[in-house]
Amino acid sequence: MSSSPPIPLSLFDLLHHRLGSSVQLIRCTKATLVHFSHSLEDLVLRHQLAAIIFTGFQESSHWAQETARYRALADVVQQICIFAGGSLPPESNVRELHVTLSGDDPLRQEWFLGIFSERFTAILCGQDRLIPFEDEALREFDTIWSFTPAVINEVLDLLEHVVAQYRPDRVELLRAARQKIPHIAPDPVLVTELTGELLRYEETLNQRLQRSSRALEQQLAWHEQLTEALVHDLRTPLEGVNQTIAFLREYTDLDPATIAEMLDMAALSVNNLSGLVQLILDANRLETNQFSLQYAPIAPQQLIDRALRAVQPLLNLAQLQFISKIDAQIRAVVCDGDLMVRVLQNLLGNAIRFTAAGGQVTLEMSETKPGWVQIRLLDTGIGIAPEAIAKIFERYYFTGSGERRSGGIGLYFCRLAVVAHGGQIRAESRVGVGTTIIILLPLRQG
């Protein structure tokens, strides 16, 4: 056995000095160190190796995450020595040795795992780079590792010396266990097994990266589509306000009735603009479950009248016939009235936009089966292509073009609002014939 180095010499410094330029330092995160450590320990557990294990993980708070693993290892190995800062819990059996490192011990800034067995020896050591991090898993380490028996023997000397300083009562037992394990070249079967595990893990990470990249590409595409839709939807009410202001500035001798009419048009544009902004905000709140529903009974006709009030000018302008049919058995719908009114306003707005002059929009409400109210909105518009029908309620999905462009945030908001009520929403359509939106809501007691 070689002479023991003093405690101030860190395990990382020893390895770095011993291996020199023959092994390149690898910069990795704590998450990577944890996975590599677990992969090495799993070899011991799977093959029931009578090994000696030295492991250090900086702070004893990490112990809570590793308790079951270390105690399972203690049932298999000859000795497992666990080093950490702070206090550690009681040892589970004689094979388990806990070493609480002092505050100035360099080992407190290192993450290490040394495994010594008849079939393989390995040492993994990372030195904390001590730079700020946002997540504990992203803490960075300069890392070095080796399977070389001679190098690992020197590591064993150092760690045995540390145990002698902190736990002299246990050092003879550790030395006796060490004498039983020869230092031989790693078993190629186990090295192959370890390499296979690391390759599988790398492939898993690669697949996750590919999925994340595709998701990011979709998010960027959604962002571009949403920006285009918002520019389109915001321009119309803004132009309405600007035209009103320009008209009033140019014609200063207008009669009060004309001025009032122009101001009403400007107010409608501002309300539409405000409604769009609120729609985006509420869709985000519904998506993240931060929207608190205010349930109250509301008469079906009142629900329809409130929704119709905002779109009546559009109906008149488009020269469409509106028909409502309400099952007399439905006295009240218990829901968040404001939210469901906005759902119907959005659906009515889409129906009007896609239906030519002289067409018809029908809103029906009935109890199709016990405990459920069904709302059907039918139009005689241009319809929706079969390949789009299943996607129109998705986030920022768009159909149509130009002035007859729909989807985006509106239908997505409708789906979120209906689902928040415990309901369902779907669409049926035939191109050139029309579209039917079907909402099912559970009937609740008021």
C-alpha positions as CSV (number, residue, x, y, z in Angstrom):
1,M,0.0,0.0,0.0
2,S,1.3,3.5,-0.9
3,S,1.8,6.2,1.6
4,S,-1.4,8.1,2.4
5,P,-1.8,11.7,1.2
6,P,-3.0,14.3,3.6
7,I,-6.7,15.2,3.8
8,P,-6.3,18.6,2.0
9,L,-5.5,16.9,-1.2
10,S,-8.8,16.3,-3.1
11,L,-9.8,13.2,-4.9
12,F,-10.2,15.2,-8.1
13,D,-6.8,16.7,-7.8
14,L,-5.2,13.3,-7.3
15,L,-6.9,11.9,-10.4
16,H,-6.1,14.9,-12.5
17,H,-2.4,14.8,-11.4
18,R,-2.1,11.1,-11.8
19,L,-3.8,10.8,-15.2
20,G,-2.6,14.1,-16.6
21,S,-3.3,14.6,-20.3
22,S,-4.1,10.9,-20.9
23,V,-7.7,11.6,-19.9
24,Q,-9.6,14.6,-21.0
25,L,-11.8,16.5,-18.5
26,I,-15.5,16.3,-19.3
27,R,-17.8,19.1,-18.2
28,C,-21.2,17.7,-17.3
29,T,-24.2,18.5,-15.1
30,K,-25.2,16.9,-11.9
31,A,-28.0,15.1,-13.7
32,T,-25.4,13.3,-15.9
33,L,-23.3,12.4,-12.9
34,V,-26.3,10.9,-11.2
35,H,-27.2,8.8,-14.2
36,F,-23.7,7.6,-14.7
37,S,-23.3,6.8,-11.0
38,H,-26.6,4.8,-11.0
39,S,-25.5,2.9,-14.1
40,L,-22.3,1.8,-12.3
41,E,-24.2,0.9,-9.1
42,D,-26.8,-1.1,-11.1
43,L,-24.0,-3.4,-12.4
44,V,-23.2,-4.2,-8.8
45,L,-26.9,-4.8,-7.9
46,R,-27.7,-6.9,-11.0
47,H,-24.6,-9.1,-10.7
48,Q,-24.6,-9.2,-6.9
49,L,-20.9,-8.2,-6.8
50,A,-19.1,-8.4,-3.4
51,A,-17.6,-4.9,-4.0
52,I,-16.3,-2.1,-1.9
53,I,-18.0,1.2,-2.8
54,F,-17.0,4.8,-1.9
55,T,-19.5,7.5,-2.8
56,G,-19.7,11.2,-2.0
57,F,-22.5,13.6,-3.0
58,Q,-21.6,16.9,-1.4
59,E,-24.6,17.5,0.9
60,S,-26.5,15.1,3.1
61,S,-29.8,16.5,1.8
62,H,-29.2,14.3,-1.2
63,W,-29.4,11.3,1.1
64,A,-33.2,11.3,1.1
65,Q,-33.2,10.6,-2.6
66,E,-30.7,7.7,-2.4
67,T,-31.6,6.0,0.9
68,A,-33.3,2.9,-0.7
69,R,-30.5,2.5,-3.3
70,Y,-27.6,2.7,-0.8
71,R,-29.3,0.3,1.6
72,A,-29.9,-2.2,-1.2
73,L,-26.2,-1.9,-2.1
74,A,-25.3,-2.5,1.6
75,D,-27.1,-5.8,1.5
76,V,-24.9,-6.9,-1.4
77,V,-21.4,-5.4,-1.1
78,Q,-18.7,-6.0,1.5
79,Q,-18.6,-2.3,2.4
80,I,-20.2,0.9,1.2
81,C,-18.7,4.2,2.5
82,I,-20.8,7.3,2.1
83,F,-19.3,10.7,2.5
84,A,-21.3,13.9,2.8
85,G,-21.4,17.3,4.4
86,G,-23.8,17.8,7.2
87,S,-25.2,15.1,9.4
88,L,-26.1,11.7,8.0
89,P,-28.8,9.2,9.4
90,P,-27.8,6.1,11.3
91,E,-26.1,3.3,9.5
92,S,-28.4,0.5,8.5
93,N,-26.0,-2.4,9.1
94,V,-22.3,-3.1,9.6
95,R,-21.5,-3.0,5.9
96,E,-22.7,0.7,5.7
97,L,-20.2,3.3,6.8
98,H,-21.1,7.0,7.0
99,V,-18.5,9.8,7.1
100,T,-19.6,13.3,7.8
101,L,-17.1,15.7,6.2
102,S,-15.9,18.9,7.9
103,G,-16.8,22.2,6.4
104,D,-13.3,22.8,4.9
105,D,-12.8,19.4,3.5
106,P,-12.2,19.5,-0.3
107,L,-14.3,16.4,-0.8
108,R,-17.4,18.4,0.1
109,Q,-17.0,20.1,-3.3
110,E,-16.7,16.8,-5.2
111,W,-19.1,14.2,-6.4
112,F,-17.4,10.8,-6.6
113,L,-18.1,7.1,-6.9
114,G,-15.5,4.4,-6.6
115,I,-16.4,0.7,-7.1
116,F,-13.8,-2.0,-6.4
117,S,-14.8,-5.6,-7.2
118,E,-13.3,-8.8,-8.6
119,R,-15.0,-8.2,-12.0
120,F,-14.4,-4.5,-12.5
121,T,-13.0,-1.4,-10.8
122,A,-14.1,2.2,-11.7
123,I,-13.7,5.7,-10.4
124,L,-15.9,8.7,-11.3
125,C,-15.2,12.1,-9.8
126,G,-16.6,15.5,-10.5
127,Q,-15.4,18.8,-9.0
128,D,-18.1,21.5,-8.5
129,R,-17.3,24.5,-10.8
130,L,-19.1,26.7,-8.2
131,I,-21.0,28.8,-10.7
132,P,-24.6,30.0,-10.4
133,F,-27.3,27.6,-11.6
134,E,-31.1,27.8,-12.0
135,D,-31.8,24.2,-11.2
136,E,-29.9,21.7,-9.0
137,A,-29.8,19.2,-11.8
138,L,-27.9,21.8,-13.9
139,R,-25.1,22.3,-11.4
140,E,-21.9,21.9,-13.4
141,F,-18.9,19.7,-12.6
142,D,-15.5,19.1,-14.2
143,T,-15.4,15.4,-14.4
144,I,-12.8,12.7,-14.7
145,W,-13.1,8.9,-14.6
146,S,-11.0,5.8,-15.1
147,F,-11.1,2.0,-15.1
148,T,-7.3,1.7,-14.5
149,P,-6.6,-0.6,-11.5
150,A,-3.3,1.2,-10.5
151,V,-4.9,4.6,-10.5
152,I,-7.9,3.3,-8.5
153,N,-5.6,1.7,-6.0
154,E,-4.2,5.2,-5.3
155,V,-7.7,6.5,-4.9
156,L,-8.4,3.7,-2.4
157,D,-5.4,4.8,-0.4
158,L,-6.7,8.3,-0.2
159,L,-10.2,7.4,0.8
160,E,-9.0,4.9,3.3
161,H,-6.9,7.7,4.9
162,V,-10.0,9.9,5.0
163,V,-12.0,7.1,6.8
164,A,-9.1,6.7,9.2
165,Q,-9.2,10.4,10.1
166,Y,-13.0,10.6,10.5
167,R,-13.9,7.0,11.6
168,P,-10.9,5.3,13.0
169,D,-13.2,2.7,14.6
170,R,-14.1,1.4,11.2
171,V,-10.8,1.6,9.3
172,E,-9.6,-2.0,10.1
173,L,-12.8,-3.5,8.9
174,L,-12.4,-1.6,5.6
175,R,-8.8,-2.7,5.2
176,A,-9.8,-6.3,5.7
177,A,-12.5,-6.0,3.0
178,R,-10.0,-4.4,0.7
179,Q,-7.5,-7.3,1.0
180,K,-10.1,-9.7,-0.3
181,I,-10.5,-7.9,-3.7
182,P,-7.7,-8.3,-6.3
183,H,-7.1,-5.4,-8.7
184,I,-7.6,-6.8,-12.2
185,A,-8.6,-5.5,-15.6
186,P,-12.3,-4.9,-16.0
187,D,-14.5,-7.8,-17.2
188,P,-15.3,-7.0,-20.8
189,V,-18.9,-8.4,-20.3
190,L,-19.6,-5.8,-17.7
191,V,-17.9,-3.0,-19.7
192,T,-20.1,-3.9,-22.7
193,E,-23.2,-3.9,-20.5
194,L,-22.3,-0.5,-19.1
195,T,-21.6,0.9,-22.6
196,G,-24.9,-0.5,-23.8
197,E,-26.7,1.3,-21.0
198,L,-25.0,4.6,-21.8
199,L,-25.8,4.2,-25.5
200,R,-29.5,3.5,-24.7
201,Y,-29.5,6.5,-22.4
202,E,-28.0,8.7,-25.1
203,E,-30.5,7.4,-27.7
204,T,-33.3,8.3,-25.3
205,L,-32.0,11.8,-24.8
206,N,-31.6,12.1,-28.6
207,Q,-35.2,11.1,-29.2
208,R,-36.4,13.5,-26.5
209,L,-34.3,16.2,-28.2
210,Q,-35.9,15.4,-31.5
211,R,-39.4,15.6,-30.0
212,S,-38.5,18.9,-28.3
213,S,-37.2,20.3,-31.6
214,R,-40.4,19.3,-33.4
215,A,-42.5,20.8,-30.6
216,L,-40.4,24.0,-30.8
217,E,-40.9,24.1,-34.6
218,Q,-44.6,23.8,-34.1
219,Q,-44.6,26.5,-31.4
220,L,-42.8,28.8,-33.8
221,A,-45.2,28.0,-36.5
222,W,-48.1,28.7,-34.1
223,H,-46.5,31.9,-33.1
224,E,-46.2,33.0,-36.8
225,Q,-49.8,32.0,-37.5
226,L,-51.1,33.7,-34.3
227,T,-49.2,36.9,-35.1
228,E,-50.7,36.9,-38.6
229,A,-54.2,36.3,-37.3
230,L,-53.9,38.9,-34.6
231,V,-52.6,41.5,-37.1
232,H,-55.6,40.6,-39.3
233,D,-58.1,40.7,-36.4
234,L,-56.7,43.8,-34.8
235,R,-56.5,45.8,-38.0
236,T,-60.2,45.7,-38.7
237,P,-61.4,47.4,-35.4
238,L,-58.5,49.7,-35.4
239,E,-59.3,50.9,-38.9
240,G,-62.9,51.4,-37.8
241,V,-61.8,53.7,-35.1
242,N,-59.3,55.5,-37.3
243,Q,-61.9,56.0,-40.0
244,T,-64.4,57.4,-37.5
245,I,-61.9,59.9,-36.1
246,A,-60.8,60.9,-39.6
247,F,-64.5,61.4,-40.7
248,L,-65.3,63.5,-37.6
249,R,-62.2,65.7,-38.2
250,E,-63.0,66.3,-41.8
251,Y,-66.7,67.0,-41.4
252,T,-67.2,69.3,-38.5
253,D,-70.7,70.4,-39.4
254,L,-72.4,66.9,-38.9
255,D,-75.7,66.7,-37.2
256,P,-75.9,65.1,-33.7
257,A,-77.6,62.0,-35.0
258,T,-74.8,61.3,-37.5
259,I,-72.2,62.0,-34.9
260,A,-73.8,59.6,-32.5
261,E,-74.0,56.9,-35.2
262,M,-70.3,57.4,-36.0
263,L,-69.3,57.2,-32.3
264,D,-71.4,54.0,-31.9
265,M,-69.4,52.5,-34.8
266,A,-66.1,53.5,-33.1
267,A,-67.3,52.1,-29.7
268,L,-68.2,48.8,-31.4
269,S,-64.7,48.6,-32.9
270,V,-63.1,49.3,-29.5
271,N,-65.3,46.7,-27.9
272,N,-64.3,44.1,-30.6
273,L,-60.6,45.0,-30.0
274,S,-61.0,44.7,-26.2
275,G,-62.9,41.4,-26.6
276,L,-60.1,39.9,-28.7
277,V,-57.5,40.8,-26.1
278,Q,-59.7,39.4,-23.3
279,L,-60.1,36.2,-25.4
280,I,-56.4,35.6,-25.5
281,L,-55.9,36.3,-21.8
282,D,-58.8,34.0,-20.8
283,A,-57.6,31.2,-23.2
284,N,-54.3,31.3,-21.4
285,R,-55.9,31.2,-18.0
286,L,-58.2,28.3,-19.0
287,E,-55.2,26.4,-20.4
288,T,-53.3,26.7,-17.2
289,N,-56.3,25.9,-14.9
290,Q,-56.2,29.4,-13.4
291,F,-59.8,30.4,-14.5
292,S,-62.3,30.1,-11.7
293,L,-65.8,29.3,-13.0
294,Q,-68.7,31.2,-11.5
295,Y,-71.7,28.8,-11.7
296,A,-75.2,30.2,-11.6
297,P,-78.5,29.2,-13.3
298,I,-79.4,31.1,-16.4
299,A,-82.5,30.8,-18.6
300,P,-81.7,29.4,-22.1
301,Q,-83.4,32.4,-23.9
302,Q,-81.4,34.8,-21.8
303,L,-78.2,33.0,-22.7
304,I,-79.0,33.2,-26.4
305,D,-80.2,36.8,-26.2
306,R,-77.0,38.0,-24.5
307,A,-74.8,36.2,-27.1
308,L,-77.0,37.5,-30.0
309,R,-76.8,41.1,-28.8
310,A,-73.1,41.4,-29.8
311,V,-73.5,39.8,-33.2
312,Q,-76.9,41.2,-34.3
313,P,-75.3,44.0,-36.3
314,L,-73.2,41.4,-38.2
315,L,-76.3,39.3,-38.8
316,N,-78.1,42.3,-40.3
317,L,-75.1,43.4,-42.4
318,A,-74.7,39.8,-43.8
319,Q,-78.5,39.6,-44.4
320,L,-78.8,36.3,-42.6
321,Q,-81.9,34.8,-41.0
322,F,-81.4,33.7,-37.4
323,I,-83.6,31.0,-35.8
324,S,-83.6,29.8,-32.2
325,K,-85.2,26.6,-31.0
326,I,-85.3,25.9,-27.3
327,D,-86.7,22.7,-25.7
328,A,-89.4,23.9,-23.2
329,Q,-88.3,21.3,-20.7
330,I,-85.0,23.2,-20.1
331,R,-85.8,25.9,-17.6
332,A,-82.3,26.9,-16.8
333,V,-78.7,26.0,-17.6
334,V,-76.3,26.1,-14.6
335,C,-73.0,27.4,-15.9
336,D,-70.6,30.4,-15.9
337,G,-73.0,32.6,-17.9
338,D,-70.5,35.2,-19.0
339,L,-68.1,32.5,-20.3
340,M,-70.8,30.5,-22.2
341,V,-72.1,33.8,-23.7
342,R,-68.7,34.4,-25.1
343,V,-68.5,30.9,-26.4
344,L,-71.8,31.3,-28.3
345,Q,-70.6,34.8,-29.5
346,N,-67.5,33.2,-31.0
347,L,-69.4,30.4,-32.7
348,L,-72.1,32.8,-34.0
349,G,-69.4,35.1,-35.3
350,N,-67.7,32.2,-37.2
351,A,-71.1,31.0,-38.6
352,I,-71.9,34.5,-39.8
353,R,-68.5,35.0,-41.4
354,F,-68.7,31.8,-43.4
355,T,-72.3,32.1,-44.5
356,A,-73.3,34.0,-47.7
357,A,-76.1,36.6,-47.8
358,G,-79.5,35.1,-47.7
359,G,-78.3,32.1,-45.6
360,Q,-79.5,30.9,-42.3
361,V,-78.0,30.4,-38.8
362,T,-79.9,28.3,-36.3
363,L,-79.3,27.8,-32.6
364,E,-81.0,24.8,-30.9
365,M,-81.0,23.8,-27.3
366,S,-82.4,20.5,-26.1
367,E,-82.0,17.7,-23.5
368,T,-81.0,14.8,-25.6
369,K,-80.3,12.4,-22.8
370,P,-80.8,12.6,-19.0
371,G,-78.4,15.0,-17.3
372,W,-77.1,16.7,-20.4
373,V,-78.1,19.7,-22.4
374,Q,-77.2,19.8,-26.1
375,I,-76.5,23.1,-27.9
376,R,-76.4,22.9,-31.7
377,L,-75.4,25.8,-33.9
378,L,-76.1,25.2,-37.6
379,D,-75.2,27.4,-40.6
380,T,-75.7,27.1,-44.3
381,G,-72.2,28.3,-45.0
382,I,-69.3,27.1,-47.1
383,G,-68.5,24.2,-44.8
384,I,-65.2,22.8,-43.6
385,A,-62.9,20.4,-45.5
386,P,-62.9,16.8,-44.0
387,E,-59.1,16.9,-43.3
388,A,-59.6,20.1,-41.2
389,I,-62.7,19.1,-39.2
390,A,-60.8,17.2,-36.5
391,K,-58.3,20.1,-36.0
392,I,-60.4,23.2,-35.9
393,F,-60.5,23.3,-32.0
394,E,-56.7,22.9,-31.7
395,R,-54.5,25.7,-30.5
396,Y,-54.0,28.3,-33.2
397,Y,-55.3,26.1,-36.1
398,F,-56.6,28.2,-39.0
399,T,-59.1,27.5,-41.7
400,G,-60.1,29.7,-44.7
401,S,-58.2,32.7,-46.0
402,G,-58.5,36.4,-46.3
403,E,-61.7,37.8,-44.7
404,R,-63.1,34.3,-44.3
405,R,-60.3,33.1,-42.1
406,S,-61.2,31.4,-38.8
407,G,-59.9,29.1,-36.1
408,G,-56.8,30.5,-34.3
409,I,-57.6,31.5,-30.7
410,G,-61.4,31.6,-30.9
411,L,-62.3,28.0,-31.4
412,Y,-59.5,26.9,-29.1
413,F,-61.0,29.2,-26.4
414,C,-64.4,27.6,-27.0
415,R,-63.1,24.1,-26.5
416,L,-61.2,25.1,-23.3
417,A,-64.3,26.8,-21.9
418,V,-66.6,23.9,-22.7
419,V,-64.2,21.3,-21.3
420,A,-63.8,23.5,-18.1
421,H,-67.5,23.0,-17.6
422,G,-67.1,19.2,-17.9
423,G,-68.6,19.3,-21.4
424,Q,-67.7,18.3,-24.9
425,I,-67.6,20.1,-28.2
426,R,-67.3,18.8,-31.8
427,A,-68.1,19.8,-35.3
428,E,-69.9,18.2,-38.3
429,S,-69.6,19.7,-41.8
430,R,-70.1,19.2,-45.5
431,V,-68.3,21.5,-47.9
432,G,-70.8,23.7,-49.7
433,V,-73.7,22.7,-47.4
434,G,-72.8,24.0,-44.0
435,T,-71.4,23.3,-40.5
436,T,-72.9,22.2,-37.2
437,I,-71.2,22.8,-33.9
438,I,-72.4,20.5,-31.2
439,I,-71.9,21.3,-27.5
440,L,-72.8,18.9,-24.7
441,L,-73.0,20.4,-21.2
442,P,-73.9,18.5,-17.9
443,L,-77.0,19.8,-16.3
444,R,-76.3,20.9,-12.8
445,Q,-78.7,21.9,-10.0
446,G,-78.9,25.6,-9.4
